[in-house]
Amino acid sequence: MGATEFEGILDREIAEIWWEKVEAVMNLVNCTPKNRLKYIVSLFVGNALIWWRSAKRGYEPREITWAEFQKEFDDKYRPKMYRDKKRMEFLNLVQRDEQTVAEYELRFVALAKYAPETIAAQEDRCYRFEQGLRLEIKKGLAVRITNFKTLVESVVRMEEVVIEDKKKVEEKINQHM
């Protein structure tokens, strides 16, 4: 159904992607917290299984709760230092010169989960996105757009115009040479 085994490799990005896939499956089938724990542990192999057996001993004789499990998993595979680094990456995110608006948006959305309080309101999300845009794109925004989808669509169109203008200027320069 989309979720795969987890080997317990200490690559933060791989653990993050794996966790998101597993969560999506569990949400799809309306998994209860108790069943979530059983399901996720059933996907552990190798180092992940060794880690799990050790981690759960700290909670015996009672069963570990889903919230406790999430914290244990995060501490091991997505530690605070990693999440803080991703948060700072989001807070400092800007569209690079070679990056399209679509690429910038993908990175923005991927990192936004690390600083949800900064973009809780749609207006805040739009403002933060707009602030990271390249100046040549940003200066085309005459009014503040407070709907994220509308903002992205608008700046993608602006980017197309900027690219078209650059091509026309280059063509004129080449014609006069």
N, C-alpha and C positions, 0 to 999 in steps of 0.2 A: 504493500500500500504506500510505498514511498520511503519509509524509514529503513535504515540499514543498521547493521551491527556497528558498535563503537568499540574501538580497540584501546582507547585510553591514551592515544598519542597526545603529547603535550603541545601540539600546535593549536594556539588559541583560535585562529581563524577556522580551522577544520572543526574544532569542538563547537564553535558558534554556529556554523552552518548545519552541523549534525543536529544540534539542539533545536534549531528552528524547524527543521524538517520533522523531527519527532513531535514537537509541539503542534505543528499543523495537522499531523495525523491524529493526535489525541483530541484536538479540538473538533476535527471532522466527525469523529465517532462519539463525541460527548463523553469522554472518559472521566470517571470519577477520580478524585485525588488518590484514593487507595489503588485503583486499577492503573492509574498513571505510573505509580511507583513500580508496580509489578511489571507493567509493559516495558518501561524504560530499562529496568534491570535485566529483563529477558534479552535485551539487545547488547548487553555488555559481554565482551570476550577479552581474553588476554589480560593486559595490564588494567583495563577498566574493571574487570571482574575481580582481580586481586585487590585493587583499590577499594571497591565496593564492600567486599567482605571485611576488610579492615575498618572502613568508616562506620559500618553499621554496628560493629562491636561496641562502640562508644555509647550506643543508645540502649543496649540490652540491659534488662530483660524485656523492656517495652519495645514496640515497633516504632520505627522512625516515621515521622509525618512527612507529607509531601513538601511542606514549606522547609522543614529541616533538610530534607534531601536536596532541594534546590540550592540551599545555602552551601551544603557540603560540595555539591557539584561545582557551583560557581567558585568556591574557594580553591578547588583543585584545578579546574580546567578553564575558568574564566575569572581569574582573581581580580581584586579591586584595582590593582596597579594596571592591569590590562584595560579594564573598563574606564579608568580615569584617563588613560592615554587616548582611548577612542573618543572620550568626551571632549578632551582638549583638541583633538583632531577635528571634531565637529565644530566646536566653538571658533576655531581658527580657519575653517574651510573657506576657500575662495576659488573662483573659477580660474584655472590656469590659462595662459595664453593659447596653448594648443588644444584646450579642452572645449568641446561643444557644450551648449546649454544642456542637451540631453545627458551627456556624460556627467556634467556637474550635478544635475538633478538626481541621477542614480546614486552618486556618492553622498549627496545631501540626505536623501531618504534612508540610505543604508546606515549612516552614522547618527541620524536623528534620535534613534532609540536610546542613545547613551546620554542624552540631555533633554529628556521629555518635558521637564518643567520650563525650559526656555522657549518652547514652541507649543505650549498647551493650547493657546488660542490660535485660531486660524490666522488672525492678523499678525501675531508674533511670528508664526511660521513663515508667512509671506515676507515680513520685514527682514528676518534673518537671511532668507534665501536671496532676496534682492540685494542686501548689503554685500553678499559674496560674489555677485556678478561682476564681470569685467566692466570697466568704466564705459567702453564704447557701446555696450549693450544697456547698461544701467541708465545712461543719460537719455535713452529713448523713452524711458518711462515718465510720462507727463503727470500721471495721477497715481496715487497709491492704490494698488489692487490688493484686496483682502481675501480673495479666494485663491487658494494655492493652484488649483488646476488651471484657472483662468490666467493667473500670473505666468505659469510655465508656458502655456500656449502662446501668450503675448510675447514673451521674450524669445521663444523659438522663432516666431515670425520676424521679430526685430533682428535676430541673428542672421536670418536669411537675407534680409535687406542689406545689412552691413556687408555680408559676403558678396552680394551682387554689386554693391557700390564699389568695393575694392577691385572686383574684376573689371568694371567699367573704367576705373582710373588706370589700371594696368594696361588695358587695351589702348586707351588714348596715349599713354606714354610710349607704348610699343609702336603705334602708328606714326608718331612724330620722330622716331629714331631712324 
